[in-house]
């Protein structure tokens, strides 16, 4: 298992971490997305308090995660329904 030691800057702080080589790009992208959201909230709401900004970003990320989870569940149900219909159709042909 190859790991890298990297530093991710979130807000005004750097966080050292060890990551798998194959995960580095995704982790750096996640850090960039967090910083982009921090900047957006700072500009949109005029907030300077780091804790408030991070709380809003965490809340926003959780809402997005929940929405994706719901969409995945709906998609899985549709796929299962379609496969069931195909299976019934194939069974009737046999």
N, C-alpha and C positions, 0 to 999 in steps of 0.2 A: 504494500500500500504506500504509494508515493504521496507525501504531504508537502505543502508549502507553508512557510510562515509569511503571512501578509498582514498589512494594517489597513483597516477600513475606517475612513473618517466619516462620522455621522455627526452632523451639527458642527460643533467646534472641538470635538474630541476624536482621538484616534484609538481604535480598538485592535490590539494585536490578536491574531487568531491563527490557528493551524487548520488548513483545509485540504481536502483531496484535490489533486491536480485537476481532475475532471470537473470539480465544482467551483473552481476559482472564478471563471467568467460569470457564472450565475450569481455568486456571492457579491462580486464587485458590482454587477448590475443592480442587485437588490439594494446595496448601499447607495448607488446613484439615484434610484427611484425614491428612497427615503429622503435623501437630501433635496431632491426636486420637490417632493411634497412639503417638506419643511419650508422651503423657499416660497412655494405657492401660498401656504397658510400665513406665513409672515407678511407677505405682500397683500394678500386678500383681506386679512383681518387686522393687520397692523399690530400683531403680537410680537413681543420680544422675549417673553418668558419661555425659556427652553423647555421647562417641564410641561407647560401648557401646549406648546407646539408638538412635543413628542407624544403627549397624550392624544392630541387630535389626530396625528398621523397613525398612531396605533389603532385608534377607533376606526379611522377610515380604512385601514388595511383589514381589520376584522370584518367590517361590512362587506368589503370586496370579496373576502374569502368566503363569507357566508353566501353571498350571491352566486359565486362560482360553484359552491357545493350544491346549492339548490338547482342550478342549471345542469350540473352533472347528473344529479339524481333524476331530473326530468328526462334528460337524454337517455339515461340507462333504462328508464321505464319505457320509453318509446321504442328503443332497440329491442328490449325484451318482448314487447307486444308484437312488433313486426316479425321477430324470429318465431314467435309462437304461431302467428298467422301463417307464415311460410311453412312451418312444420306441419300444421294442420292440413294445409293444401297438399303438401307432398304425401302425407299419410293417406289422404283421400284418393290420391292417384295410384297408390300401390295396390 
